[in-house]
Amino acid sequence: MHDIDDFLKKHHVTEIEAIIPDMAGIARGKIIPRSKFESGESMRLPQAVMTQTVTGDYPKIDALTGVTDPDMVCVPDASTIRMIPWAVDPTAQVIHDCVHFDGTPVNISPRCVLRRVLDLYRARGWKPVIAPELEFYLVDMNRDPDLPLQPPVGRTGRAETGRQAYSIEAVNEFDPLFEDIYEYCDMQELEVDTLIHEVGAAQMEINFMHGDPLRLADSVFLFKRTVREATLRHKMYATFMAKPMEGEPGSAMHMHMHMHMHMHMHMHQSLVDMETGRNLFAAADGEPTALFSGYIAGLQKYTPALMPIFAPYINSYRRLSRFMAAPINVAWGYDNRTVGFRVPHSAPVARRIENRIPGVDCNPYLAIAATLAAGYLGMTQRLAATEPLASDGYALPYQLPRNLEEGLTLMSACEPIAEVLGEQFVRAYLALKETEYEAFFRVISSWERRHLLLHV
């Protein structure tokens, strides 16, 4: 704990926000006065926090955490301590890991699930490297959830109309906000690379430097919170819904994976040898390796069963449609943006895989764990990828589940995924998602009232 003590002294910290990411990737925890935090008394939270749905309900299954609703101990990860830029008094935040009273990890915690997958890679001498890209929308403050979202008003005093892909002017429109976002990210040492204007009205994309998967999951978790805080101070909302507005494109979390590894949230991924640091996706002559083919094949085979993680809400599936410039199947290709898995044009030493399927609404710890789990299974089972697709991926049939129910069915039947991510986690996650789905299903939509009330 020495590092933490030094940090608290140096910054004259008075309070600490002790946080854990829950299943939805929302920060839960407690705000603790410094004296209590330094006393070494452990922070406890009920394990059930991990099974709380996005609507604040809990699955009806006692077996998930036990009938007595036991506590778990939250242990600070000293490497994650940072200042909170928007706090009035000097306040630090530190991400905690969840353990049982005997010190064993709480298997259903998202951070634990990612650590578990990273341990499997470490055991093989593989080091995954990831670079996430997140898209999000700025929207006007929306106090009535029954009303559709509107683009915000920028410095010109006019709402953005039309599409401004990659426009510098459109980014400048929200200059004061982005200066705050950059400054907040700097203060928290979040390794943000670039910020660009995406296709939708007031849709932005942020890219992260590639690096260690756990550190990057922490960064994405903190970044989403940071953007929400910063935008509120500028009298607007930021939304990480996958499909917030009719007629506007969805938001992804692309993950680029180098295997040293890069991971709407697009994830760029690559794999390197832990000893030598060389890219395991490229052979000495620059040709793609069996591990490269296996990784893609694993994504192709297991992504349908991982959809409840990549597309965790009803809303997520609105983005994944043939008409929405988002992937609908598990084809892959070189520099092909119409497929789920794109291999960007690069020198062999930088060869990486981009997973374009996750929405930005997913939990970054689970999304990274899931994409790594699929790749791991493909490599260890020595699967071979299909031929790369050079044509339009949207012309092919759907290969991904079209809705959450179908995804949950596939996930519950997939034993290899349960082995890699942990059976207890998968059971808890499925129960939580089914509870959310039931809550949604009880709501009658305006579309139903408009078109069915008097006509059917």
PLY file of the C-alpha trace (Angstrom):
ply
format ascii 1.0
element vertex 456
property float x
property float y
property float z
element edge 454
property int vertex1
property int vertex2
end_header
0.00 0.00 0.00
3.05 2.31 0.17
2.52 3.70 -3.34
-1.02 4.64 -2.42
0.12 6.39 0.78
2.68 8.46 -1.14
0.08 9.35 -3.75
-2.45 10.49 -1.13
0.16 12.66 0.60
1.50 14.20 -2.59
-1.97 15.24 -3.78
-3.35 16.20 -0.34
-6.24 13.81 -0.97
-9.18 14.09 1.45
-11.51 11.42 0.03
-11.20 8.24 -1.99
-13.74 6.84 -4.40
-13.32 3.08 -4.11
-14.85 1.65 -7.27
-15.49 -1.69 -8.93
-16.87 -2.18 -12.45
-20.11 -4.19 -12.39
-21.53 -6.43 -15.15
-22.77 -3.44 -17.15
-19.41 -1.70 -16.74
-20.95 0.83 -14.34
-18.85 2.06 -11.41
-20.16 0.82 -8.07
-18.53 1.34 -4.70
-18.15 3.80 -1.83
-16.69 7.20 -1.12
-14.40 6.85 1.87
-12.68 9.55 3.96
-8.91 9.28 3.71
-8.45 8.44 7.41
-10.76 5.44 7.14
-9.13 4.30 3.89
-5.67 4.51 5.45
-6.78 2.59 8.54
-6.55 -0.54 6.38
-10.06 -1.64 7.25
-11.24 -3.55 4.20
-14.13 -2.25 2.11
-16.99 -4.70 1.76
-19.85 -4.83 -0.69
-22.53 -7.49 -1.12
-21.61 -9.98 -3.86
-25.06 -9.37 -5.29
-23.79 -6.00 -6.60
-22.30 -8.05 -9.43
-25.68 -9.45 -10.45
-27.62 -6.20 -10.40
-29.25 -5.47 -13.76
-29.08 -2.15 -15.57
-32.62 -1.45 -14.29
-31.59 -2.09 -10.68
-33.27 -5.52 -10.36
-31.68 -8.82 -9.39
-32.15 -12.30 -10.89
-34.42 -14.51 -8.79
-31.79 -17.24 -8.43
-30.27 -17.53 -4.94
-27.67 -20.02 -6.14
-25.70 -17.22 -7.86
-24.35 -15.63 -4.68
-25.91 -17.74 -1.93
-29.16 -17.42 0.05
-27.58 -15.30 2.78
-26.46 -12.50 0.40
-22.81 -12.65 1.53
-20.29 -9.82 1.35
-17.11 -9.73 -0.68
-13.92 -7.90 0.20
-12.78 -5.16 -2.19
-8.99 -4.91 -2.46
-7.46 -1.76 -3.98
-5.25 -2.28 -7.06
-2.51 0.26 -6.27
-1.57 0.59 -9.95
-4.97 2.14 -10.74
-4.95 5.09 -8.31
-5.66 8.43 -10.00
-7.07 11.84 -9.16
-10.67 12.68 -10.08
-10.44 15.80 -12.25
-14.01 17.01 -11.73
-14.15 16.64 -7.92
-14.41 19.81 -5.82
-12.11 18.62 -3.01
-8.92 16.66 -3.79
-10.39 13.20 -4.40
-8.61 10.07 -5.60
-10.21 7.06 -7.28
-8.89 3.55 -7.14
-10.25 0.45 -8.88
-10.68 -2.54 -6.59
-10.59 -6.29 -7.16
-13.22 -8.45 -5.47
-12.20 -11.41 -3.32
-13.92 -13.76 -0.88
-12.97 -13.68 2.82
-10.48 -16.51 2.19
-8.73 -14.36 -0.43
-9.90 -16.31 -3.49
-11.20 -14.18 -6.38
-14.92 -13.56 -6.93
-15.32 -15.41 -10.24
-18.31 -13.42 -11.41
-16.47 -10.08 -11.29
-15.66 -8.76 -14.81
-12.10 -7.79 -13.87
-11.54 -11.34 -12.59
-12.93 -12.83 -15.83
-10.42 -10.82 -17.88
-7.53 -11.75 -15.55
-8.51 -15.41 -15.92
-8.26 -15.24 -19.73
-4.96 -13.32 -19.57
-3.54 -16.07 -17.31
-4.32 -18.62 -20.04
-2.33 -16.54 -22.54
0.53 -16.08 -20.08
0.75 -19.84 -19.55
1.44 -20.23 -23.31
4.05 -17.46 -23.37
1.71 -15.22 -25.39
1.22 -11.54 -24.75
-1.93 -10.04 -26.25
-1.84 -6.36 -27.23
-5.03 -4.37 -27.71
-6.10 -0.96 -28.99
-9.75 -0.07 -28.53
-11.64 2.59 -30.50
-14.88 3.91 -29.03
-17.63 5.77 -30.83
-20.16 7.84 -28.93
-22.76 10.51 -29.57
-23.14 13.93 -28.06
-26.83 14.69 -27.63
-28.90 17.54 -26.31
-29.97 17.09 -22.69
-32.99 14.82 -22.81
-35.09 15.02 -19.68
-38.07 13.07 -21.05
-37.19 9.51 -22.07
-40.33 9.38 -24.24
-38.89 11.98 -26.61
-36.30 11.11 -29.31
-32.72 12.35 -28.85
-31.56 15.51 -30.64
-28.03 16.58 -31.64
-26.56 19.19 -29.27
-25.97 22.86 -29.93
-22.28 23.70 -30.42
-20.39 27.00 -30.34
-22.16 28.37 -33.44
-25.44 28.11 -31.56
-26.85 25.75 -34.18
-27.46 22.03 -33.88
-25.43 19.92 -36.25
-27.35 18.76 -39.28
-26.11 16.37 -41.91
-23.18 14.00 -41.67
-19.70 15.35 -41.09
-17.43 12.31 -41.27
-13.84 13.16 -40.32
-14.63 16.90 -40.38
-12.22 19.05 -38.37
-14.70 21.92 -38.25
-17.34 19.68 -36.73
-14.92 18.69 -33.97
-14.00 22.34 -33.40
-17.68 23.07 -32.88
-17.31 21.40 -29.47
-13.77 22.64 -28.76
-14.32 23.71 -25.15
-15.79 20.30 -24.32
-12.97 18.36 -26.00
-10.33 20.46 -24.27
-11.92 19.39 -20.98
-12.06 15.76 -22.07
-8.38 15.78 -23.08
-7.40 17.49 -19.85
-9.44 15.04 -17.74
-7.85 12.13 -19.62
-4.36 13.57 -19.08
-4.94 13.98 -15.37
-6.04 10.35 -15.17
-3.23 9.12 -17.44
-5.70 7.58 -19.87
-3.70 6.93 -23.01
-5.95 8.60 -25.54
-4.45 8.76 -29.01
-6.85 10.69 -31.27
-10.35 12.09 -31.34
-12.21 12.26 -34.66
-15.68 13.11 -35.89
-17.50 10.02 -37.10
-20.29 9.56 -39.63
-23.34 10.38 -37.46
-24.49 13.86 -36.46
-22.35 14.78 -33.41
-20.86 11.25 -33.37
-17.28 11.15 -32.10
-14.63 8.45 -32.03
-11.78 8.16 -29.59
-8.75 5.90 -30.16
-6.51 4.52 -27.44
-2.81 3.67 -27.68
-2.31 -0.08 -27.89
-1.16 -1.85 -24.77
-1.91 -4.27 -21.95
-5.52 -5.55 -22.07
-6.30 -5.07 -18.37
-4.88 -1.54 -18.30
-6.87 -0.66 -21.40
-10.09 -2.11 -20.01
-9.52 0.10 -16.94
-8.92 3.08 -19.25
-12.12 2.51 -21.26
-14.10 2.06 -18.02
-12.73 5.36 -16.64
-13.04 7.11 -20.01
-16.77 6.47 -20.34
-17.29 7.92 -16.88
-15.04 10.90 -17.72
-16.92 11.77 -20.92
-20.28 11.63 -19.13
-18.99 13.98 -16.44
-17.36 16.41 -18.89
-20.38 16.66 -21.18
-22.77 17.33 -18.29
-20.62 20.35 -17.41
-21.24 21.63 -20.94
-25.01 21.16 -20.66
-25.21 18.12 -22.93
-25.24 14.34 -22.62
-22.81 11.80 -24.02
-24.37 8.45 -24.81
-22.72 5.06 -25.25
-25.93 3.38 -26.40
-25.23 1.21 -29.43
-28.05 2.80 -31.45
-29.31 6.02 -29.83
-31.05 7.66 -32.80
-33.24 6.50 -35.65
-31.62 7.13 -39.01
-28.14 7.68 -37.56
-25.43 4.99 -37.56
-24.79 2.94 -34.42
-21.73 3.29 -32.19
-19.15 0.55 -32.01
-16.22 -0.39 -29.85
-13.73 -1.70 -32.38
-10.97 -3.77 -30.87
-7.66 -4.09 -32.65
-5.73 -7.12 -31.49
-1.99 -7.43 -32.04
-0.78 -10.65 -30.66
1.94 -8.72 -28.83
-2.61 -7.36 -29.32
-4.91 -4.42 -30.72
-8.76 -4.87 -29.89
-18.69 1.16 -32.17
-15.93 -0.59 -29.59
-13.62 -1.70 -32.33
-10.77 -3.69 -30.89
-7.46 -4.05 -32.68
-5.66 -7.15 -31.51
-2.24 -8.68 -32.00
-0.17 -11.32 -30.26
3.50 -11.23 -29.35
5.88 -13.72 -27.90
6.47 -12.82 -24.23
10.18 -13.67 -24.47
11.19 -12.20 -27.83
8.44 -9.62 -28.42
7.94 -10.73 -32.03
4.50 -10.65 -33.61
3.14 -14.20 -33.62
0.69 -13.39 -36.43
3.58 -13.05 -38.95
6.16 -15.67 -39.95
9.81 -14.80 -40.66
8.98 -14.43 -44.38
6.04 -12.15 -43.53
3.38 -14.75 -44.33
0.40 -15.15 -41.96
0.98 -17.88 -39.35
-1.17 -20.79 -38.17
-1.80 -18.81 -34.96
-3.14 -15.92 -37.08
-5.51 -18.24 -38.93
-6.46 -19.98 -35.67
-7.23 -16.70 -33.92
-9.55 -15.56 -36.71
-11.15 -19.02 -36.88
-11.83 -18.86 -33.13
-13.53 -15.48 -33.58
-15.57 -16.94 -36.45
-16.63 -20.02 -34.51
-17.31 -18.57 -31.05
-18.53 -15.00 -31.70
-22.20 -16.03 -32.16
-22.15 -17.58 -28.65
-20.41 -14.47 -27.24
-22.97 -12.03 -28.60
-24.62 -11.41 -25.20
-21.28 -9.82 -24.22
-20.58 -7.97 -27.49
-24.22 -6.87 -27.85
-25.59 -6.91 -24.29
-28.93 -5.08 -24.67
-32.02 -5.17 -26.87
-30.85 -1.86 -28.32
-27.49 -3.37 -29.37
-29.09 -5.45 -32.13
-30.50 -2.36 -33.82
-26.93 -1.47 -34.77
-26.10 -4.91 -36.19
-28.21 -4.76 -39.29
-27.35 -5.00 -42.96
-28.46 -1.40 -43.46
-26.46 0.14 -40.65
-22.82 -0.20 -41.76
-22.19 -2.68 -38.96
-21.18 -6.31 -39.39
-23.84 -9.03 -39.66
-21.69 -12.14 -40.10
-18.35 -13.70 -39.20
-16.53 -13.27 -42.51
-13.04 -11.75 -42.42
-10.99 -9.89 -44.98
-7.94 -7.72 -45.63
-8.83 -4.03 -45.26
-12.52 -4.85 -45.76
-14.88 -2.74 -43.63
-18.00 -4.73 -44.53
-16.99 -7.80 -42.49
-16.89 -8.59 -38.76
-13.14 -9.14 -38.63
-10.92 -6.82 -40.65
-7.18 -7.15 -41.02
-5.96 -3.58 -41.67
-3.32 -2.95 -44.31
0.07 -3.05 -42.54
3.60 -4.39 -42.64
3.80 -8.04 -41.45
5.47 -7.02 -38.15
2.40 -4.92 -37.34
-0.18 -7.48 -38.47
-3.30 -7.23 -36.36
-6.95 -8.20 -36.34
-9.79 -5.75 -35.84
-12.95 -7.07 -34.20
-15.73 -4.78 -35.47
-18.60 -6.55 -33.77
-18.80 -5.21 -30.18
-21.04 -2.22 -29.54
-19.80 0.64 -27.40
-22.49 -0.31 -24.87
-20.60 -3.43 -23.81
-18.52 -3.88 -20.66
-14.88 -3.33 -21.78
-13.48 -5.99 -19.40
-15.92 -8.60 -20.70
-15.63 -7.56 -24.36
-11.84 -7.84 -24.27
-12.03 -11.12 -22.31
-14.54 -12.52 -24.83
-12.58 -11.59 -27.94
-9.39 -13.03 -26.39
-11.26 -16.16 -25.30
-12.50 -16.79 -28.86
-9.00 -16.28 -30.29
-7.48 -18.51 -27.61
-9.90 -21.34 -28.35
-9.22 -21.01 -32.08
-5.45 -21.15 -31.59
-5.42 -23.97 -29.04
-7.93 -26.06 -31.02
-5.84 -25.37 -34.16
-8.87 -24.20 -36.12
-8.41 -22.80 -39.63
-10.07 -19.59 -40.81
-12.23 -19.42 -43.93
-10.83 -17.77 -47.07
-10.64 -13.97 -46.70
-13.54 -12.12 -48.28
-12.69 -9.51 -50.91
-16.32 -8.68 -51.74
-19.19 -6.98 -49.87
-19.89 -8.71 -46.55
-23.42 -7.28 -46.44
-24.34 -9.36 -49.48
-23.90 -12.52 -47.38
-26.57 -13.94 -45.08
-26.71 -13.08 -41.38
-24.55 -15.41 -39.25
-24.92 -13.57 -35.96
-27.95 -13.91 -33.71
-30.54 -11.28 -34.60
-31.63 -10.66 -31.00
-30.58 -11.08 -27.39
-32.70 -14.18 -26.76
-31.05 -16.10 -29.57
-27.61 -15.03 -28.30
-28.41 -16.20 -24.76
-29.50 -19.60 -26.08
-26.21 -20.00 -28.00
-24.13 -18.87 -25.03
-25.79 -21.24 -22.58
-25.11 -24.19 -24.92
-21.42 -23.39 -25.51
-19.26 -25.41 -23.12
-15.80 -24.22 -24.30
-16.78 -20.61 -23.54
-17.87 -21.57 -20.02
-14.54 -23.33 -19.50
-12.51 -20.29 -20.52
-14.60 -17.52 -18.94
-15.69 -19.60 -15.94
-18.94 -21.52 -15.47
-20.03 -19.51 -12.46
-19.62 -16.26 -14.38
-21.53 -17.51 -17.43
-24.39 -18.75 -15.23
-24.65 -15.42 -13.40
-24.37 -13.41 -16.63
-27.12 -15.39 -18.39
-29.43 -15.03 -15.36
-28.83 -11.28 -15.27
-29.45 -10.83 -19.01
-32.64 -12.91 -18.88
-33.91 -10.73 -16.02
-33.19 -7.58 -18.06
-34.87 -9.05 -21.11
-38.03 -9.82 -19.14
-38.13 -6.25 -17.80
-37.89 -4.91 -21.36
-40.53 -7.29 -22.64
-43.13 -5.89 -20.21
-42.87 -2.42 -21.81
-45.26 -1.64 -24.67
-43.61 0.63 -27.24
-45.01 3.68 -29.00
-44.64 1.79 -32.32
-47.05 -0.88 -31.06
-49.59 1.69 -29.93
-49.31 3.64 -33.18
-49.62 0.75 -35.62
-51.49 -1.98 -33.81
-53.97 -0.24 -31.54
-56.64 0.47 -34.17
-55.52 -1.66 -37.09
-55.17 -5.29 -36.13
0 1
1 2
2 3
3 4
4 5
5 6
6 7
7 8
8 9
9 10
10 11
11 12
12 13
13 14
14 15
15 16
16 17
17 18
18 19
19 20
20 21
21 22
22 23
23 24
24 25
25 26
26 27
27 28
28 29
29 30
30 31
31 32
32 33
33 34
34 35
35 36
36 37
37 38
38 39
39 40
40 41
41 42
42 43
43 44
44 45
45 46
46 47
47 48
48 49
49 50
50 51
51 52
52 53
53 54
54 55
55 56
56 57
57 58
58 59
59 60
60 61
61 62
62 63
63 64
64 65
65 66
66 67
67 68
68 69
69 70
70 71
71 72
72 73
73 74
74 75
75 76
76 77
77 78
78 79
79 80
80 81
81 82
82 83
83 84
84 85
85 86
86 87
87 88
88 89
89 90
90 91
91 92
92 93
93 94
94 95
95 96
96 97
97 98
98 99
99 100
100 101
101 102
102 103
103 104
104 105
105 106
106 107
107 108
108 109
109 110
110 111
111 112
112 113
113 114
114 115
115 116
116 117
117 118
118 119
119 120
120 121
121 122
122 123
123 124
124 125
125 126
126 127
127 128
128 129
129 130
130 131
131 132
132 133
133 134
134 135
135 136
136 137
137 138
138 139
139 140
140 141
141 142
142 143
143 144
144 145
145 146
146 147
147 148
148 149
149 150
150 151
151 152
152 153
153 154
154 155
155 156
156 157
157 158
158 159
159 160
160 161
161 162
162 163
163 164
164 165
165 166
166 167
167 168
168 169
169 170
170 171
171 172
172 173
173 174
174 175
175 176
176 177
177 178
178 179
179 180
180 181
181 182
182 183
183 184
184 185
185 186
186 187
187 188
188 189
189 190
190 191
191 192
192 193
193 194
194 195
195 196
196 197
197 198
198 199
199 200
200 201
201 202
202 203
203 204
204 205
205 206
206 207
207 208
208 209
209 210
210 211
211 212
212 213
213 214
214 215
215 216
216 217
217 218
218 219
219 220
220 221
221 222
222 223
223 224
224 225
225 226
226 227
227 228
228 229
229 230
230 231
231 232
232 233
233 234
234 235
235 236
236 237
237 238
238 239
239 240
240 241
241 242
242 243
243 244
244 245
245 246
246 247
247 248
248 249
249 250
250 251
251 252
252 253
253 254
254 255
255 256
256 257
257 258
258 259
259 260
260 261
261 262
263 264
264 265
265 266
266 267
267 268
268 269
269 270
270 271
271 272
272 273
273 274
274 275
275 276
276 277
277 278
278 279
279 280
280 281
281 282
282 283
283 284
284 285
285 286
286 287
287 288
288 289
289 290
290 291
291 292
292 293
293 294
294 295
295 296
296 297
297 298
298 299
299 300
300 301
301 302
302 303
303 304
304 305
305 306
306 307
307 308
308 309
309 310
310 311
311 312
312 313
313 314
314 315
315 316
316 317
317 318
318 319
319 320
320 321
321 322
322 323
323 324
324 325
325 326
326 327
327 328
328 329
329 330
330 331
331 332
332 333
333 334
334 335
335 336
336 337
337 338
338 339
339 340
340 341
341 342
342 343
343 344
344 345
345 346
346 347
347 348
348 349
349 350
350 351
351 352
352 353
353 354
354 355
355 356
356 357
357 358
358 359
359 360
360 361
361 362
362 363
363 364
364 365
365 366
366 367
367 368
368 369
369 370
370 371
371 372
372 373
373 374
374 375
375 376
376 377
377 378
378 379
379 380
380 381
381 382
382 383
383 384
384 385
385 386
386 387
387 388
388 389
389 390
390 391
391 392
392 393
393 394
394 395
395 396
396 397
397 398
398 399
399 400
400 401
401 402
402 403
403 404
404 405
405 406
406 407
407 408
408 409
409 410
410 411
411 412
412 413
413 414
414 415
415 416
416 417
417 418
418 419
419 420
420 421
421 422
422 423
423 424
424 425
425 426
426 427
427 428
428 429
429 430
430 431
431 432
432 433
433 434
434 435
435 436
436 437
437 438
438 439
439 440
440 441
441 442
442 443
443 444
444 445
445 446
446 447
447 448
448 449
449 450
450 451
451 452
452 453
453 454
454 455
